[in-house]
Amino acid sequence: MGLLSQGQVCPTLSYPQNGSTEIPVNATITWPVVGGINGYLISLGTTPGGVDLLDGLPIGQDNFYTAPTGLPENTQIYVSISLVLFDAPPISCLSETFTTTDVTGIPQCTFLIAPDNNAANVTIVTDLTWAYSPTATGYKLSIGTVPGGNDVLNNLDVGNTLIYEPTEDLPQDAQIYIQIIPYNENGEISSCTEESFSTGGESLDCDPIVDNLSGEITYLRPEIDFPNQIQLCKTDLPFTADTDDVADGFRWFRINDDNSETLISANRNATILGPGRYRYEAYNTIPGSDGTVECSDFRLFFVALSEKAIIEVVDVVDNLNSKEITIDFTGIGNYEFALDNVEGPYQDSPIFKNVSVRPQVAYVRDKNGCGIAEKMVDRDLNLDDFPNFFTPNGDGINDFWQFVPPRRDFKINIETISIYNRYGNLIQQFKANSLGWDGNFNGVALPSSDYWFKAILSDGRIFKGHFALKR
């Protein structure tokens, strides 16, 4: 990442990471939030710099994107993110790439989004909208007025789209049966459940109504103001999702793995029990000559979970003039990393290069606010860990010379410590878990002077140094 002229930093993909392979075709592309910008543009292509899949789509402040009808299988995808500034041209960031998986199975069934299955008094000029079936590359649509019927539309291949506008009005006051068959190069699924709804007796179409005299526009559908993604900490569950939208009624659905829907609430709020795909729907009931018509709108949204990381180990590699630190961790969150200061600065990579001083503490912070993990860095022994002097005068303060571990979790084992006078004569030998040397030799107090020590470690290494005895 590089600092740009406006102070922003071009993001790198969080998922999929640059160069990754075997990525699902329905993957949600995500990147870290960039502050101080007006939004993002995203382009997707199958060649470096290509835009054959998506050409500079504005996505507002959302730092994620899911292709509505999926990505091509077994294909190298190039992603380009541009930052939209407030008073300057957009800034194009370097493209990154990943490769999608090879799809070997047939897609699962989809389901109607609008009109709802079993809806009543649906306008006869309605469009049909359904959910994306992951790995599908097209859909076949049949419409009939009897179960299993196709008298309105017979197995039409509508291509890789999620909406169909009938070329003629649907029959009035009729039960309409819909079957949607997803397919891909491996075949099509043949056991999808037929769905149905009933039409009303008039052609109210839920489109905005314009008063010819005043020019005032009346919108029949509710205005949806709800996010595409909700980011939660694991500890937030169960979570209550709610809306301030103005509407006559509300429905919340959980989208199951087979793309079927389960109604979880018909109120203004809903209890979210876990991550996954959901659909929120708001509707108004509009009176007509033959009862009422529901005019609805909906928002598909994804609930993602995060959590505080667990630091497994902090690996320190000593190079010639510097150190390289690697933080190994586990967790499902989006994390950033720092050394020694919990306030940072933080970086996106868990690898720190050209570190001059061995750190004491490693920090991993969840970017979604789910907590900061910390772990003391295992440190090596050095001469500063041995006292420079001691004063064996019997006052109970500093009366013994002994190695004192710098931390309770210090893992270096010292087998023996030997004390020598200036002539190299052995005076005392003791274990690291003893009181140490009291300044005597054969019961006689030795004079103030410099003395030498040799510490032998369990791995065979030897540390030598000197200290002062003061009386």
Secondary structure, DSSP 4 states (H G I P E B T S, - for coil): --B-TTS-B----SBSPTT--SB-TTPEEE----SS-SEEEEEEESSTT--SSEEEEE-TT-SEEE-TT-PPTT-EEEEEEEEE-SSS--EEPPPEEEEBPPP-SPPPP--EEESPTT--SB-TT--EEE---TT--EEEEEEESSTT--SSEEEEEEES-SEE--SSPPPTT-EEEEEEEEEETTEE---PPPEEEEB-SS------EE-TTT--EE--SPPP---SEEEEEGGG-SEEEE-----SEEEEEEEPTTS-EEEEESSSEEEE-SSEEEEEEEEEEEEETTEEEEEEEEEEEEEEEE---EEEEEEEEE-SS-EEEEEEEE-SS-EEEEES-TT---BS-SEEEEE-S--SEEEEEETTSS-EEEEEPP----GGGS-SEE--SSSSSS-SB----SSTT--PPEEEEEEE-TT--EEEEE-TTS--B-SEETTEEPPSEEEEEEEEETTS-EEEEEEEE--
